[in-house]
Amino acid sequence: MRKALFILSFIVFAVSGAFAQSSYPIYVAPTLTAPYSLKLSDYCKFGSQQLMVNIVVNDLNVSNLPVKLHIKFETVGITIETPPTINTTPIYLDGGAASLLFGDDLKDYFNIDNLIFKGYSKEAYRRTGQLPEGFYKITVEVLHFQTNRLISNAGTVTAWIAVGKPPVLKLPENGKEMGEFKGMPIVFSWYASKLGNPMSAAGVQYKFEMWEMRIDGISPYTIAASVPVFYEETTTNTMATVFPASLLMEPGMKYAWRVTATDVSGMVPFEQDGHSEIRVFTYKSKCNPITNLKAATHGRNGSFSWEPGKNHSSYNVELKKPATGWLSASETFDSKAEFFDLDFATTYEMRVQAVCDNDPESVSDFSEWQKLEIPAQRTKPDSTSCPTCGCGDNMDGGTIENLEVRRDLKPGDTLSNRFGTTRFIVKSVESQGDGVYKGHFLFWAELWKLKFVCEYWDLSVNTDNVILNMDYQSVYNPQFLVDVDATAAYLDSLAGAINELTVSTTIKDTVKVTETITSIYVNAGDSVIAVTIGADGTVHEVVINNDAGDLGQTLITGPNGEEFVVTRDGDVMGVDEYKHTGGNDRKMDDYNKDKETHLSATQVAFTASPNQKYGFDGYSDEKQALKGSYPALQNGYIPTYKSIASFAPDKVEASNTEAGISFRDEMGIPAIKTGTDLTIRGG
């Protein structure tokens, strides 16, 4: 767009005097406006004033003179200019008038196809989209449109032209979860931008911006372009500090952030308009409620279990008796709660509230109330009235429609009573006639997880493995009646008696494994699994036997002296533990307590592994108010707590994994060590 300024006579005289030094009838004066650009197209955009050309006609006799411009950019070794024969629209000048050209007035002169490149190719410009950085002299001259004759002075302007680099974000990383420590600010940092211009001494300032991302699935760049800024600040430092409490940031909310650099002097433009990439972080994890709350009774004892959330650190538990209004509140750091010696014939209800990120104020909603019903007390069975009724089967009542007798009973078969509430695992079979057998089986008390060896005879079962007829008695104490509906104390007493009767450290068999045994365990299906690590570090699991009960009192050995024992009850333990306890639970407790009295001076700290699945809780100085909940050993060492799913592995990190230190559970089974990670397994 061109502006013609008609000047009064007295102004003409002044201008003529000012330009007296020029011998040309036309005087041209270019002006550069910061920020200076290396993109040619920036100089000819509509309304752009980055390059303005002021033309004054000194000769008052000139009228409607057609002219064109010659523009030249020069830096070391590079020249870019318009040819004298450029195809463009003429500019008409009149004597005594001043014309100002800028923006799209100059579009033909900055068309790359109309320019001559020397020392720098058009292809290089098209590839990079800009000229090389450097100190430039820009010259503008006025030529007669038809003759190409120079009719003005050579107006020049100089500038150091460079493009600043946008900031590179440092921390936090994209997708990070922040704000896990209550009251702590969130710090954002980035690397300083480079101006590349020695003429700009004022430096760079940065604008930090943050947006809420309330809708999932939308690009953060779309959010930044269309949503009002949630928070912003301007700084000359390369970091910004945000206090979540003062901004009322929401737990679980995702936020986008970026940093924009600008030159304080305004002389240097930036690539991407100075914008950094946009990163996203989550402010804490939303404290979601627990899921899958279940209740189970064990005589007079009750237990509740639930699925923990990723960021659950503890739980507030409330147990009540609706009939009386009694209420008890407690805290647990595990995903289960157990209650003992509850009232007979009473209904209890429990609910759970999760506490997240060790922040007492970051809590979930309470779960729904879960009922727990404690059955009425039954009288102790009279063993004298039924001297051979060991291993009660609850077979009174009920009807069986399938009377087809099975004639191929074999060890390993699992039988049930007519209600399906009791299991009998056949260990030996001897025929007494057509479809009638005798031998031994394991009676499985489901609620107490107890196995009792029983002798049976006159057994017949149908093709559904339901018992039609049978007589049997307990091998350990034929006078001792076992009834799965008896009181918890009664069965606990029986379990203790059986344990005392069956303590034995005799080894009946040996199984050899050819590969080095790193660890060993019994899975949820009662299979004995040996974990081996190959030469390439690959972890393999070898099934030694599909039924741990078949390996009772068996020694399992590896090629490098590894030794483990499968106890009579189907548990796996280390040889030393077996020698001292024979697998007896009571003696195992005593043995572990004895080990605590002989602790060494070497201590190892455990921390949460980034690869863990469930929660980790260790004592730290920040938890001094809760120190009473973290009992210490005799030497002052405070153990940590780790949530692990039953029969499943999980990871924890150890501060010291140097040679000579091994990590074993209370049964003497070693953990699998990978770097600083230890793989441990739930029972």
C-alpha positions as CSV (number, residue, x, y, z in Angstrom):
1,M,0.0,0.0,0.0
2,R,1.4,3.4,-1.0
3,K,0.9,6.7,0.7
4,A,1.4,9.9,-1.3
5,L,2.0,13.0,0.8
6,F,1.5,16.3,-0.9
7,I,3.7,18.9,0.8
8,L,3.0,22.6,0.9
9,S,5.5,24.9,-0.7
10,F,7.4,25.9,2.5
11,I,7.8,22.2,3.4
12,V,9.2,21.5,-0.2
13,F,11.9,24.1,0.4
14,A,12.9,22.5,3.6
15,V,13.0,19.0,2.1
16,S,14.9,20.3,-0.8
17,G,17.5,21.7,1.5
18,A,17.7,18.5,3.5
19,F,18.3,16.5,0.4
20,A,20.6,18.9,-1.3
21,Q,23.5,16.4,-1.0
22,S,21.8,14.1,-3.5
23,S,22.5,14.6,-7.2
24,Y,19.5,12.4,-8.2
25,P,16.0,13.7,-8.8
26,I,14.7,11.1,-6.5
27,Y,15.7,10.3,-2.9
28,V,15.0,6.8,-1.4
29,A,15.4,5.9,2.3
30,P,14.7,2.3,3.4
31,T,13.8,1.5,7.1
32,L,13.9,-1.9,8.9
33,T,11.5,-2.5,11.8
34,A,12.4,-5.1,14.4
35,P,12.1,-8.0,14.8
36,Y,14.2,-8.6,11.8
37,S,13.3,-11.7,9.7
38,L,15.3,-14.1,7.6
39,K,12.1,-15.1,5.7
40,L,11.7,-13.1,2.5
41,S,8.0,-13.6,2.6
42,D,7.8,-11.7,5.9
43,Y,8.7,-8.4,4.2
44,C,5.8,-8.5,1.7
45,K,2.9,-9.7,3.9
46,F,-0.2,-7.6,3.8
47,G,0.4,-4.8,6.3
48,S,3.9,-5.8,7.1
49,Q,6.2,-2.9,8.1
50,Q,9.4,-4.9,8.5
51,L,10.8,-3.0,5.5
52,M,9.5,0.4,4.6
53,V,10.7,2.3,1.5
54,N,10.3,6.1,1.6
55,I,10.6,7.8,-1.8
56,V,10.8,11.6,-2.1
57,V,10.8,13.3,-5.6
58,N,13.1,16.4,-5.5
59,D,12.4,17.5,-9.1
60,L,9.1,19.4,-9.1
61,N,8.8,19.0,-12.8
62,V,8.3,15.3,-12.6
63,S,4.8,14.2,-13.3
64,N,3.4,10.6,-13.4
65,L,6.9,9.1,-13.8
66,P,6.8,5.2,-14.0
67,V,9.6,3.6,-11.8
68,K,10.5,0.3,-10.2
69,L,12.8,-0.7,-7.4
70,H,16.1,-2.5,-7.2
71,I,16.4,-4.3,-3.9
72,K,19.6,-6.1,-2.7
73,F,20.3,-8.1,0.4
74,E,24.1,-8.6,1.1
75,T,26.0,-10.5,3.8
76,V,29.4,-12.2,3.8
77,G,29.7,-14.2,0.5
78,I,26.0,-13.9,-0.3
79,T,24.0,-11.5,-2.5
80,I,20.3,-11.7,-3.2
81,E,18.8,-9.1,-5.5
82,T,16.1,-8.2,-8.0
83,P,17.1,-8.1,-11.7
84,P,16.8,-4.8,-13.6
85,T,14.3,-6.5,-15.9
86,I,12.0,-7.6,-13.1
87,N,8.4,-8.0,-14.3
88,T,6.3,-5.9,-12.0
89,T,3.7,-3.1,-11.9
90,P,5.1,0.4,-12.3
91,I,5.1,2.8,-9.4
92,Y,4.1,6.4,-10.5
93,L,5.8,9.4,-8.9
94,D,5.0,13.1,-9.0
95,G,7.3,16.0,-8.2
96,G,7.2,17.3,-4.7
97,A,5.5,14.1,-3.4
98,A,6.7,11.5,-0.9
99,S,5.6,7.9,-1.3
100,L,5.9,5.2,1.4
101,L,6.0,1.6,0.2
102,F,5.6,-1.5,2.5
103,G,3.9,-4.8,2.9
104,D,2.2,-6.1,-0.3
105,D,3.5,-3.1,-2.2
106,L,6.7,-5.1,-2.3
107,K,5.4,-8.5,-3.1
108,D,6.9,-8.8,-6.6
109,Y,10.3,-7.8,-5.2
110,F,10.3,-10.6,-2.7
111,N,8.9,-13.3,-4.9
112,I,11.7,-16.0,-4.9
113,D,11.2,-16.5,-8.6
114,N,12.0,-12.9,-9.3
115,L,15.3,-12.9,-7.3
116,I,18.9,-13.7,-8.3
117,F,20.8,-15.7,-5.7
118,K,24.6,-15.6,-5.4
119,G,26.5,-17.6,-2.8
120,Y,23.3,-19.2,-1.6
121,S,21.0,-21.2,-3.8
122,K,17.2,-21.0,-4.2
123,E,17.1,-24.7,-3.5
124,A,18.8,-24.2,-0.1
125,Y,16.4,-21.4,0.7
126,R,13.4,-23.5,-0.2
127,R,14.8,-26.3,1.9
128,T,15.5,-24.2,5.0
129,G,12.8,-21.6,4.5
130,Q,15.1,-18.8,5.5
131,L,18.3,-17.0,4.7
132,P,21.5,-17.7,6.6
133,E,22.0,-15.7,9.8
134,G,24.5,-12.8,9.7
135,F,25.1,-9.1,9.3
136,Y,23.1,-7.8,6.3
137,K,23.2,-4.6,4.3
138,I,20.0,-3.9,2.5
139,T,20.1,-1.5,-0.5
140,V,17.1,0.0,-2.3
141,E,17.4,2.0,-5.5
142,V,14.8,3.5,-7.9
143,L,15.1,2.7,-11.6
144,H,13.2,4.2,-14.6
145,F,10.6,1.6,-15.5
146,Q,11.2,1.5,-19.3
147,T,15.0,2.2,-19.5
148,N,16.2,0.6,-16.2
149,R,18.3,3.7,-15.7
150,L,19.2,4.5,-12.1
151,I,17.4,7.7,-11.1
152,S,17.9,7.7,-7.2
153,N,20.5,7.4,-4.6
154,A,21.4,4.0,-3.1
155,G,19.5,4.0,0.1
156,T,20.9,1.5,2.6
157,V,20.1,0.1,6.0
158,T,22.1,-2.5,8.0
159,A,21.2,-5.0,10.7
160,W,22.3,-8.2,12.3
161,I,19.6,-10.6,11.4
162,A,19.2,-13.9,13.3
163,V,16.4,-16.2,14.5
164,G,16.2,-17.2,18.1
165,K,15.6,-20.8,19.1
166,P,12.5,-21.6,21.2
167,P,13.2,-23.0,24.7
168,V,13.6,-26.7,25.1
169,L,11.6,-28.1,28.0
170,K,13.5,-29.9,30.7
171,L,11.3,-31.1,33.6
172,P,8.8,-32.5,34.3
173,E,8.8,-35.1,31.6
174,N,5.7,-35.5,29.4
175,G,3.0,-37.5,31.0
176,K,4.5,-37.3,34.5
177,E,2.4,-37.4,37.6
178,M,3.2,-34.4,39.8
179,G,2.2,-33.0,43.3
180,E,2.6,-36.3,45.2
181,F,4.0,-34.5,48.2
182,K,1.5,-32.3,50.1
183,G,2.4,-28.6,50.3
184,M,5.3,-28.9,47.9
185,P,5.4,-26.6,44.9
186,I,5.6,-27.9,41.4
187,V,8.8,-26.7,39.6
188,F,9.0,-26.4,35.8
189,S,12.3,-25.9,34.1
190,W,13.7,-25.5,30.6
191,Y,16.9,-24.8,28.7
192,A,17.8,-21.2,27.9
193,S,17.0,-20.0,24.4
194,K,19.8,-18.8,22.1
195,L,19.4,-15.5,20.3
196,G,22.3,-15.7,17.9
197,N,22.4,-11.9,17.7
198,P,25.3,-10.0,19.3
199,M,23.4,-6.8,18.8
200,S,20.7,-7.8,21.3
201,A,22.0,-7.2,24.8
202,A,18.7,-7.1,26.6
203,G,18.3,-10.8,26.7
204,V,15.3,-13.2,26.6
205,Q,12.2,-13.3,28.7
206,Y,9.9,-16.3,29.0
207,K,6.2,-16.6,29.3
208,F,5.1,-19.8,31.2
209,E,1.5,-20.9,30.4
210,M,-0.7,-23.6,31.7
211,W,-4.1,-25.0,30.6
212,E,-6.6,-27.3,32.2
213,M,-7.4,-30.4,30.0
214,R,-10.9,-31.2,31.1
215,I,-11.8,-33.4,28.1
216,D,-9.7,-36.5,27.3
217,G,-8.6,-37.2,23.8
218,I,-8.2,-33.6,22.7
219,S,-4.7,-32.6,21.6
220,P,-2.9,-30.2,24.0
221,Y,-2.1,-28.0,21.0
222,T,-5.8,-27.6,20.3
223,I,-6.4,-26.8,23.9
224,A,-3.7,-24.1,23.9
225,A,-5.1,-22.5,20.7
226,S,-8.8,-22.4,21.9
227,V,-9.0,-22.5,25.7
228,P,-8.3,-19.6,28.1
229,V,-5.0,-19.9,30.0
230,F,-5.4,-21.4,33.5
231,Y,-2.2,-19.7,34.8
232,E,0.6,-17.7,33.3
233,E,3.7,-15.8,34.4
234,T,6.6,-14.0,32.7
235,T,10.2,-14.4,33.9
236,T,13.8,-14.1,32.8
237,N,14.7,-17.2,34.6
238,T,14.7,-20.7,33.2
239,M,12.2,-22.1,35.7
240,A,8.8,-21.4,37.1
241,T,7.3,-22.5,40.4
242,V,3.6,-23.2,40.8
243,F,1.9,-23.6,44.2
244,P,-1.1,-26.0,43.6
245,A,-3.0,-24.9,46.8
246,S,-3.0,-21.2,45.7
247,L,-4.3,-22.2,42.2
248,L,-6.9,-24.7,43.5
249,M,-5.5,-27.4,41.2
250,E,-7.7,-30.5,41.1
251,P,-6.3,-34.0,41.9
252,G,-6.6,-36.2,38.9
253,M,-6.8,-33.3,36.5
254,K,-4.4,-33.2,33.5
255,Y,-2.7,-29.9,32.7
256,A,-0.8,-28.8,29.6
257,W,2.1,-26.3,29.7
258,R,4.5,-24.6,27.4
259,V,7.1,-21.8,27.5
260,T,7.3,-19.0,24.9
261,A,10.5,-17.0,24.5
262,T,10.7,-13.4,23.3
263,D,13.6,-10.9,22.8
264,V,13.3,-8.1,25.3
265,S,14.7,-5.6,22.8
266,G,12.2,-6.8,20.1
267,M,15.0,-7.2,17.5
268,V,15.1,-11.0,17.2
269,P,12.3,-13.1,16.0
270,F,12.0,-16.7,17.1
271,E,11.3,-20.0,15.3
272,Q,7.8,-21.3,16.0
273,D,7.0,-17.8,17.3
274,G,9.1,-18.7,20.3
275,H,6.8,-21.5,21.4
276,S,8.3,-24.7,23.0
277,E,6.6,-28.0,22.6
278,I,3.5,-28.5,24.8
279,R,3.8,-31.1,27.5
280,V,1.1,-32.7,29.7
281,F,1.2,-33.7,33.4
282,T,-1.3,-35.0,35.9
283,Y,-1.7,-33.3,39.2
284,K,-1.7,-36.3,41.6
285,S,-3.8,-39.3,40.7
286,K,-7.5,-39.0,41.5
287,C,-8.1,-40.8,44.7
288,N,-10.5,-43.4,43.4
289,P,-12.5,-45.7,45.8
290,I,-11.4,-49.3,46.4
291,T,-13.1,-52.0,44.3
292,N,-14.1,-55.6,44.7
293,L,-14.7,-55.5,48.5
294,K,-15.3,-59.1,49.7
295,A,-16.0,-60.6,53.1
296,A,-15.2,-64.0,54.5
297,T,-15.8,-65.7,57.8
298,H,-13.5,-68.1,59.6
299,G,-15.4,-69.3,62.6
300,R,-15.6,-66.3,65.0
301,N,-13.1,-64.4,62.9
302,G,-13.9,-62.3,59.9
303,S,-11.8,-60.9,57.1
304,F,-12.3,-58.3,54.3
305,S,-10.2,-57.9,51.2
306,W,-10.3,-55.5,48.3
307,E,-8.5,-54.4,45.1
308,P,-6.2,-51.4,45.9
309,G,-5.7,-48.5,43.6
310,K,-2.4,-47.4,42.1
311,N,-1.9,-44.5,44.4
312,H,-3.5,-45.8,47.5
313,S,-1.1,-45.5,50.5
314,S,-3.5,-46.5,53.4
315,Y,-7.1,-47.1,54.2
316,N,-9.6,-45.9,56.8
317,V,-11.7,-48.9,57.9
318,E,-15.1,-48.6,59.7
319,L,-16.7,-51.7,61.2
320,K,-20.1,-51.6,62.8
321,K,-22.9,-53.7,64.3
322,P,-26.2,-52.3,62.9
323,A,-28.2,-54.0,65.6
324,T,-26.5,-52.0,68.5
325,G,-25.0,-49.0,66.7
326,W,-21.5,-50.0,67.8
327,L,-18.8,-48.6,65.5
328,S,-15.0,-49.1,65.3
329,A,-12.7,-47.0,63.1
330,S,-9.1,-48.0,62.3
331,E,-6.4,-47.6,59.7
332,T,-4.6,-50.2,57.7
333,F,-1.7,-50.1,55.2
334,D,-2.7,-53.4,53.5
335,S,-5.6,-54.2,51.1
336,K,-7.2,-56.4,53.7
337,A,-8.6,-56.2,57.3
338,E,-9.0,-59.0,59.8
339,F,-11.2,-59.0,62.9
340,F,-11.0,-61.7,65.6
341,D,-13.3,-63.1,68.3
342,L,-16.4,-61.5,66.9
343,D,-19.8,-62.2,68.5
344,F,-21.6,-65.3,67.5
345,A,-24.9,-65.0,65.5
346,T,-24.1,-61.3,64.7
347,T,-24.2,-59.4,61.5
348,Y,-21.4,-56.9,61.0
349,E,-20.9,-54.3,58.2
350,M,-17.7,-52.7,57.0
351,R,-16.7,-50.0,54.6
352,V,-13.4,-48.7,53.4
353,Q,-12.0,-45.3,52.4
354,A,-8.7,-45.0,50.5
355,V,-6.0,-42.5,51.5
356,C,-3.9,-41.5,48.5
357,D,-0.3,-40.4,48.1
358,N,0.3,-40.4,51.9
359,D,-1.9,-37.2,52.1
360,P,-4.5,-37.5,54.8
361,E,-6.6,-34.9,53.0
362,S,-6.5,-36.8,49.7
363,V,-9.2,-39.4,50.3
364,S,-11.7,-41.3,48.2
365,D,-15.4,-41.8,48.8
366,F,-16.2,-44.6,51.2
367,S,-17.2,-47.9,49.6
368,E,-20.6,-49.4,50.1
369,W,-21.2,-51.3,53.4
370,Q,-20.2,-54.9,53.0
371,K,-22.0,-57.4,55.3
372,L,-20.2,-60.1,57.4
373,E,-22.4,-62.7,59.2
374,I,-20.9,-64.7,62.0
375,P,-22.8,-68.0,62.5
376,A,-24.4,-69.1,65.7
377,Q,-22.2,-71.1,68.1
378,R,-22.6,-74.9,68.0
379,T,-21.9,-77.3,70.8
380,K,-18.7,-79.2,70.6
381,P,-19.3,-82.7,69.0
382,D,-19.2,-85.6,71.4
383,S,-16.4,-87.8,70.3
384,T,-17.4,-90.7,72.6
385,S,-20.7,-91.1,70.9
386,C,-19.1,-91.5,67.5
387,P,-15.6,-92.9,68.0
388,T,-14.9,-93.5,64.3
389,C,-16.4,-90.4,62.8
390,G,-13.1,-88.5,62.1
391,C,-13.1,-86.2,59.1
392,G,-16.8,-85.2,59.1
393,D,-18.4,-84.9,55.7
394,N,-21.7,-83.1,56.4
395,M,-23.4,-85.8,54.4
396,D,-26.7,-85.9,56.3
397,G,-29.8,-85.0,54.2
398,G,-30.0,-84.2,50.5
399,T,-30.7,-86.5,47.6
400,I,-28.5,-87.9,44.8
401,E,-30.2,-88.6,41.5
402,N,-27.1,-90.0,39.7
403,L,-26.6,-93.6,41.1
404,E,-24.3,-94.8,38.3
405,V,-21.3,-96.2,40.2
406,R,-17.8,-95.3,39.0
407,R,-15.4,-98.3,38.5
408,D,-12.2,-96.5,37.6
409,L,-11.3,-94.5,40.8
410,K,-7.6,-93.5,40.9
411,P,-5.2,-91.5,43.1
412,G,-5.5,-87.7,42.5
413,D,-9.3,-87.8,42.0
414,T,-11.2,-85.2,44.0
415,L,-14.5,-86.3,45.5
416,S,-17.2,-84.2,47.1
417,N,-20.2,-84.8,49.4
418,R,-23.7,-84.5,47.9
419,F,-23.8,-80.8,48.6
420,G,-20.5,-80.0,47.0
421,T,-19.3,-78.2,50.2
422,T,-16.5,-80.6,51.2
423,R,-13.6,-82.0,49.2
424,F,-11.8,-85.4,49.5
425,I,-8.6,-85.8,47.6
426,V,-7.9,-89.5,46.9
427,K,-4.2,-90.5,47.7
428,S,-4.4,-94.3,47.5
429,V,-7.0,-96.7,46.0
430,E,-7.5,-100.5,46.7
431,S,-10.5,-102.3,45.3
432,Q,-12.8,-104.1,47.7
433,G,-15.1,-105.3,45.0
434,D,-17.1,-104.1,42.0
435,G,-17.0,-100.2,42.4
436,V,-16.1,-100.4,46.1
437,Y,-12.7,-99.1,47.4
438,K,-10.6,-98.5,50.4
439,G,-7.4,-96.5,51.0
440,H,-6.5,-93.0,52.2
441,F,-7.6,-89.5,51.2
442,L,-7.0,-85.9,52.2
443,F,-10.0,-84.2,53.8
444,W,-9.9,-80.5,52.8
445,A,-11.4,-78.1,55.4
446,E,-12.1,-75.2,53.1
447,L,-12.5,-72.4,55.5
448,W,-9.4,-73.2,57.6
449,K,-7.3,-74.3,54.7
450,L,-6.5,-77.5,56.6
451,K,-5.7,-81.0,55.1
452,F,-6.4,-84.1,57.3
453,V,-5.2,-87.6,56.2
454,C,-8.1,-90.0,56.6
455,E,-8.4,-93.8,56.1
456,Y,-11.6,-94.8,54.2
457,W,-13.3,-98.1,53.3
458,D,-16.5,-99.3,51.6
459,L,-16.3,-96.2,49.4
460,S,-18.5,-96.0,46.3
461,V,-18.9,-92.8,44.1
462,N,-21.0,-91.9,41.1
463,T,-19.7,-90.7,37.7
464,D,-20.0,-87.1,39.0
465,N,-17.4,-87.9,41.7
466,V,-20.1,-87.5,44.4
467,I,-19.8,-90.0,47.3
468,L,-22.6,-92.5,47.6
469,N,-21.4,-94.4,50.6
470,M,-18.2,-94.4,52.7
471,D,-16.8,-95.1,56.2
472,Y,-13.6,-93.4,57.3
473,Q,-11.6,-92.1,60.2
474,S,-8.8,-89.7,60.9
475,V,-5.4,-91.3,60.8
476,Y,-4.0,-89.0,63.5
477,N,-6.6,-89.4,66.1
478,P,-9.6,-91.7,65.4
479,Q,-11.4,-90.4,68.5
480,F,-11.1,-86.7,67.3
481,L,-14.2,-85.7,65.4
482,V,-13.7,-83.0,62.8
483,D,-16.7,-81.0,61.7
484,V,-16.3,-78.0,59.4
485,D,-19.2,-76.3,61.1
486,A,-17.5,-76.5,64.5
487,T,-16.1,-73.4,66.3
488,A,-12.9,-71.7,65.2
489,A,-11.2,-72.5,68.5
490,Y,-12.1,-76.2,68.2
491,L,-10.6,-76.5,64.7
492,D,-7.6,-74.4,65.6
493,S,-6.9,-76.7,68.5
494,L,-7.1,-79.7,66.1
495,A,-4.8,-78.1,63.6
496,G,-2.2,-77.4,66.3
497,A,-2.5,-81.0,67.6
498,I,-2.1,-82.4,64.0
499,N,0.9,-80.1,63.4
500,E,2.6,-81.4,66.6
501,L,1.9,-85.0,65.7
502,T,3.3,-84.6,62.2
503,V,6.5,-82.7,62.7
504,S,9.2,-84.7,61.0
505,T,12.4,-83.8,59.2
506,T,12.7,-87.1,57.4
507,I,13.4,-86.8,53.6
508,K,11.6,-89.5,51.7
509,D,12.6,-88.7,48.1
510,T,14.9,-86.4,46.1
511,V,14.3,-84.6,42.8
512,K,17.2,-83.1,40.8
513,V,16.9,-80.1,38.5
514,T,19.6,-79.8,35.9
515,E,19.5,-75.9,35.6
516,T,20.5,-73.5,38.3
517,I,17.6,-72.9,40.6
518,T,17.2,-69.2,41.4
519,S,13.9,-69.5,43.3
520,I,11.0,-72.0,43.8
521,Y,7.4,-71.6,44.7
522,V,4.0,-73.3,44.8
523,N,1.4,-71.6,42.6
524,A,-2.3,-71.2,43.0
525,G,-2.9,-74.5,41.4
526,D,-0.7,-76.4,43.8
527,S,2.0,-76.9,41.2
528,V,5.7,-76.8,42.3
529,I,7.5,-74.3,40.1
530,A,11.3,-73.9,39.9
531,V,12.5,-70.6,38.6
532,T,15.8,-70.7,36.6
533,I,17.8,-68.1,34.8
534,G,19.6,-69.0,31.6
535,A,23.1,-67.9,30.4
536,D,21.4,-65.0,28.4
537,G,19.6,-63.8,31.5
538,T,16.2,-65.2,30.4
539,V,13.9,-66.3,33.2
540,H,12.4,-69.8,32.8
541,E,9.8,-71.5,35.0
542,V,10.0,-75.3,35.2
543,V,7.1,-77.3,36.5
544,I,8.5,-80.0,38.9
545,N,5.2,-81.5,39.8
546,N,1.6,-80.5,39.2
547,D,0.6,-81.5,42.8
548,A,2.7,-80.3,45.7
549,G,1.0,-83.0,47.8
550,D,2.7,-85.7,45.8
551,L,6.1,-84.4,46.8
552,G,5.7,-84.4,50.5
553,Q,9.0,-84.6,52.3
554,T,11.0,-84.4,49.1
555,L,14.4,-82.7,48.7
556,I,14.8,-80.7,45.5
557,T,18.4,-80.0,44.4
558,G,20.1,-77.9,41.7
559,P,23.5,-78.4,40.0
560,N,25.2,-75.7,42.2
561,G,24.2,-77.0,45.6
562,E,20.8,-75.4,45.7
563,E,18.5,-77.3,48.1
564,F,14.8,-76.9,48.9
565,V,12.3,-79.1,50.7
566,V,8.6,-79.8,50.0
567,T,7.0,-80.4,53.4
568,R,4.4,-83.0,54.2
569,D,1.8,-80.2,53.9
570,G,2.9,-79.3,50.4
571,D,4.8,-76.1,51.3
572,V,8.2,-75.2,49.9
573,M,11.0,-74.1,52.3
574,G,14.8,-73.9,52.6
575,V,16.7,-76.8,54.0
576,D,17.9,-75.0,57.2
577,E,14.3,-73.9,57.9
578,Y,13.1,-77.5,57.4
579,K,15.8,-78.9,59.7
580,H,14.8,-76.6,62.5
581,T,11.0,-76.7,62.1
582,G,9.9,-79.7,60.0
583,G,7.4,-77.3,58.4
584,N,5.5,-76.8,61.7
585,D,3.9,-73.4,61.8
586,R,4.4,-72.9,65.5
587,K,8.0,-73.9,65.3
588,M,8.5,-71.7,62.3
589,D,7.3,-68.7,64.3
590,D,9.7,-69.5,67.1
591,Y,12.6,-70.1,64.6
592,N,12.0,-66.7,63.0
593,K,11.8,-64.9,66.4
594,D,15.1,-66.6,67.3
595,K,16.7,-65.3,64.1
596,E,15.7,-61.8,65.0
597,T,17.8,-62.1,68.2
598,H,20.9,-62.7,66.0
599,L,20.7,-59.8,63.6
600,S,23.9,-58.7,61.9
601,A,25.1,-55.1,61.7
602,T,24.4,-55.0,57.9
603,Q,21.2,-53.2,57.1
604,V,19.5,-52.8,53.8
605,A,16.9,-50.2,52.9
606,F,14.0,-51.0,50.6
607,T,12.2,-48.6,48.4
608,A,9.3,-48.8,46.0
609,S,10.3,-50.1,42.5
610,P,9.1,-48.1,39.5
611,N,8.0,-51.5,38.1
612,Q,5.8,-52.4,41.1
613,K,2.2,-53.4,40.7
614,Y,0.8,-52.7,44.2
615,G,1.5,-50.4,47.1
616,F,4.7,-49.9,49.1
617,D,4.9,-48.4,52.6
618,G,8.2,-47.7,54.4
619,Y,8.9,-45.6,57.4
620,S,10.6,-42.2,56.8
621,D,11.2,-39.1,58.8
622,E,8.1,-37.5,57.3
623,K,6.0,-40.2,59.1
624,Q,7.2,-39.6,62.7
625,A,3.7,-39.0,63.8
626,L,2.9,-42.6,62.7
627,K,6.1,-44.2,64.0
628,G,4.1,-46.3,66.5
629,S,2.5,-48.1,63.5
630,Y,6.0,-49.2,62.3
631,P,7.3,-51.7,64.9
632,A,11.1,-52.0,64.9
633,L,13.2,-55.2,65.3
634,Q,15.5,-55.6,68.3
635,N,18.4,-53.8,66.7
636,G,16.2,-50.8,65.8
637,Y,15.7,-51.7,62.2
638,I,12.2,-50.8,60.9
639,P,10.9,-53.2,58.3
640,T,9.0,-52.0,55.3
641,Y,5.6,-53.2,54.1
642,K,4.7,-54.4,50.6
643,S,1.3,-55.3,49.1
644,I,1.5,-58.4,46.9
645,A,-1.3,-60.3,45.2
646,S,-1.7,-64.0,46.3
647,F,0.5,-66.3,44.3
648,A,1.7,-63.4,42.1
649,P,5.1,-61.7,41.8
650,D,5.9,-58.1,42.5
651,K,9.0,-56.0,42.7
652,V,10.8,-53.9,45.3
653,E,14.2,-52.1,45.2
654,A,17.1,-52.8,47.6
655,S,19.7,-50.3,48.5
656,N,22.5,-52.9,48.8
657,T,22.6,-55.9,46.4
658,E,26.4,-56.5,46.6
659,A,27.8,-60.0,46.5
660,G,27.4,-62.0,49.8
661,I,24.0,-60.6,50.6
662,S,21.0,-62.8,49.7
663,F,17.4,-62.0,50.1
664,R,15.0,-64.7,51.3
665,D,11.5,-64.9,52.8
666,E,10.7,-66.4,56.2
667,M,10.5,-69.8,54.5
668,G,14.1,-69.5,53.2
669,I,13.0,-69.0,49.6
670,P,15.3,-66.6,47.7
671,A,14.0,-63.6,45.8
672,I,15.0,-63.1,42.2
673,K,17.5,-60.3,41.8
674,T,17.6,-58.2,38.6
675,G,19.9,-55.1,39.1
676,T,18.5,-53.4,42.1
677,D,15.1,-55.0,41.7
678,L,14.0,-57.9,43.8
679,T,11.1,-60.1,42.6
680,I,9.1,-61.4,45.5
681,R,6.0,-63.5,45.5
682,G,2.8,-63.5,47.5
683,G,1.6,-66.6,49.3
